[in-house]
Amino acid sequence: MRTKIIATIGPATLDFRVFKSLVDEGADFIRINTAYGDYQQYDQILANLRKTKKGVKVIFDIKNNGIIDYFNQNKLDFIAVSFTKSGDQLRKIKKLSSGASIIAKIESKDGVDNFTDILENSDGIMIARGDLGEAVSLEKVPCLQKRFTKIAISNKKFVIAATEMLLSMTDDSTPTRAEVSDVANAVFDGVDAVMLSEETAIGKYPLEAVSYMRKIIEEAENCRWD
């Protein structure tokens, strides 16, 4: 598959057997969301990752710069910067993080207004549609997602579509038709990755969520309508 799957790790997927199954089902990246948990939990996640002996990358999602030392000590792959406001903010984090790959989360009005500057100073973007919808109003999000995806791709930057992609699978074993269409449309637009959040962090069906995500991606990538 060209399009990758990012799975957020949390209480539902901390157990090693579940974690390994998540990777075996098709998770290409794991995300550690530092808005939750503590260093002990992050240590457990990284220990699980080492035990799988798979080439899965880590996205370390930070809310402030105070946790960058942990990132550096563990030689992780990507830093996702919440509520990115400017390119200058990213340049400072780049220096603190020993030249890590930086993913700017677009989820605020500042992120929208300063998108060009942010894109130039990042290695990729995450279109974090939940907070973005609150910042600019929900009906504007689909157009912004398509526009930012197109611009990022043309600039050879990594693009992630995120938030509520299969949210119903937090409680249900199958997604809704609208969710399937949402994931497929992101794939049609050419995003590099789609992300699961609550679905794999606290959901009842984390393995099924990754499995469905993989099946949707495979079908969308093989789809021809011309």
C-alpha positions as CSV (number, residue, x, y, z in Angstrom):
1,M,0.0,0.0,0.0
2,R,1.2,3.5,-0.8
3,T,-1.0,5.1,1.9
4,K,0.2,4.4,5.4
5,I,-1.7,3.8,8.6
6,I,-0.9,5.7,11.9
7,A,-2.3,4.1,15.1
8,T,-2.4,6.1,18.3
9,I,-1.4,4.0,21.3
10,G,-3.2,4.2,24.6
11,P,-4.8,2.1,27.3
12,A,-6.5,-0.2,24.7
13,T,-3.3,-1.1,23.0
14,L,-0.6,-1.0,25.8
15,D,-0.6,-4.8,26.3
16,F,2.2,-6.3,24.2
17,R,0.0,-8.9,22.5
18,V,-2.5,-6.3,21.4
19,F,0.3,-4.0,20.4
20,K,2.0,-6.6,18.2
21,S,-1.4,-7.6,16.7
22,L,-2.0,-3.9,15.8
23,V,1.4,-3.8,13.9
24,D,0.7,-7.2,12.3
25,E,-2.7,-5.9,11.1
26,G,-1.0,-3.1,9.2
27,A,0.0,-0.2,11.4
28,D,3.0,1.5,9.8
29,F,3.4,4.3,12.4
30,I,2.6,4.5,16.0
31,R,1.7,7.8,17.6
32,I,2.4,8.7,21.2
33,N,0.1,11.5,22.2
34,T,1.8,13.3,25.1
35,A,-1.4,15.1,26.1
36,Y,-2.2,11.8,27.8
37,G,-0.2,9.3,29.8
38,D,3.2,9.7,31.5
39,Y,6.9,8.7,30.9
40,Q,6.2,5.3,32.3
41,Q,3.6,4.7,29.7
42,Y,5.8,6.1,26.9
43,D,8.6,3.7,28.1
44,Q,6.2,0.8,27.9
45,I,5.1,1.7,24.3
46,L,8.7,2.0,23.1
47,A,9.6,-1.3,24.8
48,N,6.7,-3.0,23.0
49,L,7.9,-1.5,19.8
50,R,11.4,-2.9,20.2
51,K,10.0,-6.3,21.0
52,T,8.0,-6.4,17.8
53,K,11.3,-6.1,15.8
54,K,9.4,-4.4,13.0
55,G,10.3,-1.2,11.2
56,V,7.5,0.9,12.6
57,K,8.1,4.6,12.9
58,V,7.1,6.7,15.9
59,I,5.3,10.0,15.8
60,F,5.8,11.9,19.1
61,D,2.9,14.4,19.4
62,I,3.9,17.2,21.7
63,K,1.9,20.0,23.4
64,N,4.9,22.0,24.6
65,N,8.7,22.0,24.3
66,G,9.3,20.6,27.7
67,I,9.1,17.0,26.6
68,I,11.6,17.3,23.7
69,D,14.5,15.9,25.9
70,Y,12.6,12.6,26.1
71,F,12.3,12.6,22.3
72,N,16.0,13.2,21.9
73,Q,17.1,10.6,24.5
74,N,15.0,7.9,22.8
75,K,16.1,8.9,19.2
76,L,12.5,8.9,17.9
77,D,11.5,9.6,14.3
78,F,8.9,12.4,14.0
79,I,7.7,15.2,16.2
80,A,4.1,16.4,15.6
81,V,3.7,20.0,16.8
82,S,0.2,20.8,18.1
83,F,-1.4,24.1,17.2
84,T,1.4,25.2,15.0
85,K,1.3,29.0,14.6
86,S,4.3,29.9,12.5
87,G,7.4,28.8,10.8
88,D,9.5,30.4,13.5
89,Q,7.9,28.1,16.1
90,L,9.0,25.1,14.0
91,R,12.5,26.3,13.5
92,K,13.0,26.6,17.2
93,I,11.7,23.1,17.8
94,K,14.0,21.8,15.0
95,K,17.0,23.1,16.8
96,L,15.9,21.7,20.2
97,S,15.2,18.3,18.7
98,S,18.5,17.5,17.1
99,G,17.2,18.0,13.5
100,A,14.1,15.7,13.9
101,S,11.5,15.4,11.1
102,I,8.8,18.0,12.0
103,I,5.1,17.5,11.3
104,A,3.1,20.7,11.7
105,K,-0.5,20.1,13.0
106,I,-2.9,22.4,11.2
107,E,-5.7,22.9,13.7
108,S,-6.0,26.6,14.4
109,K,-6.8,29.9,12.5
110,D,-3.1,30.8,12.8
111,G,-2.2,27.5,11.2
112,V,-4.6,28.3,8.3
113,D,-3.5,31.9,7.9
114,N,0.2,31.1,8.1
115,F,0.1,27.9,6.1
116,T,2.7,28.8,3.5
117,D,5.3,29.8,6.1
118,I,4.5,26.7,8.2
119,L,4.8,24.3,5.2
120,E,8.1,25.8,4.2
121,N,9.5,25.1,7.7
122,S,8.2,21.6,8.2
123,D,8.8,18.2,6.8
124,G,5.1,17.5,6.6
125,I,1.6,18.5,7.8
126,M,-1.2,16.8,9.8
127,I,-4.6,18.1,9.0
128,A,-6.1,17.8,12.5
129,R,-9.7,18.2,11.6
130,G,-11.3,18.2,15.0
131,D,-9.8,21.4,16.5
132,L,-9.6,22.8,13.0
133,G,-13.3,22.5,12.7
134,E,-13.8,24.4,15.9
135,A,-11.4,27.1,14.8
136,V,-12.8,27.9,11.3
137,S,-16.2,26.2,11.3
138,L,-17.0,22.6,10.2
139,E,-18.2,23.3,6.7
140,K,-14.9,24.9,5.7
141,V,-12.8,21.9,6.7
142,P,-13.3,19.7,3.6
143,C,-12.2,22.4,1.2
144,L,-9.2,23.3,3.4
145,Q,-8.3,19.6,3.6
146,K,-8.2,19.2,-0.1
147,R,-6.4,22.5,-0.7
148,F,-3.7,21.9,1.9
149,T,-3.2,18.3,0.7
150,K,-2.7,19.5,-2.9
151,I,-0.3,22.2,-1.9
152,A,1.7,19.9,0.4
153,I,2.0,17.2,-2.3
154,S,3.1,19.7,-4.9
155,N,5.9,20.8,-2.4
156,K,6.8,17.2,-1.8
157,K,5.8,17.3,1.9
158,F,4.3,14.4,3.9
159,V,0.6,14.8,4.4
160,I,-1.5,13.1,7.2
161,A,-5.3,13.2,7.4
162,A,-6.4,12.9,11.0
163,T,-9.3,13.0,13.4
164,E,-12.5,10.9,13.6
165,M,-11.7,8.9,10.5
166,L,-13.3,5.7,11.9
167,L,-14.6,7.2,15.2
168,S,-17.7,5.0,15.4
169,M,-15.3,2.0,15.8
170,T,-14.4,3.3,19.3
171,D,-17.6,1.5,20.3
172,D,-18.7,-0.5,17.2
173,S,-17.0,-3.3,15.3
174,T,-17.7,-1.8,11.9
175,P,-17.4,1.7,10.5
176,T,-20.2,3.8,9.0
177,R,-20.5,4.3,5.3
178,A,-19.7,8.0,5.7
179,E,-16.5,7.1,7.5
180,V,-15.5,4.6,4.7
181,S,-16.1,7.4,2.2
182,D,-14.1,9.9,4.3
183,V,-11.0,7.6,4.4
184,A,-11.3,6.7,0.7
185,N,-11.5,10.3,-0.3
186,A,-8.4,11.2,1.6
187,V,-6.7,8.3,-0.3
188,F,-8.0,9.6,-3.6
189,D,-6.6,13.0,-2.8
190,G,-3.2,11.5,-2.3
191,V,-2.4,11.8,1.4
192,D,0.6,9.9,2.6
193,A,-1.1,8.6,5.7
194,V,-4.4,8.4,7.6
195,M,-4.5,8.4,11.3
196,L,-6.5,6.5,14.0
197,S,-6.9,8.3,17.4
198,E,-9.5,7.2,19.9
199,E,-10.2,4.1,17.7
200,T,-6.9,2.5,18.7
201,A,-6.1,4.4,21.9
202,I,-9.2,3.8,24.0
203,G,-11.5,1.9,21.6
204,K,-13.1,-1.5,22.0
205,Y,-12.0,-2.7,18.6
206,P,-8.5,-1.4,17.9
207,L,-7.5,-4.3,15.7
208,E,-10.7,-4.2,13.7
209,A,-10.2,-0.5,13.1
210,V,-6.7,-1.0,11.7
211,S,-8.0,-3.9,9.6
212,Y,-10.9,-1.9,8.2
213,M,-8.6,1.1,7.5
214,R,-6.2,-1.2,5.6
215,K,-9.1,-2.7,3.5
216,I,-10.5,0.7,2.7
217,I,-7.0,2.0,1.6
218,E,-6.4,-1.1,-0.6
219,E,-9.8,-0.7,-2.3
220,A,-9.4,3.0,-2.8
221,E,-5.9,2.6,-4.2
222,N,-7.1,0.0,-6.7
223,C,-10.2,2.0,-7.7
224,R,-10.5,3.2,-11.3
225,W,-13.4,5.4,-12.5
226,D,-12.1,6.8,-15.8
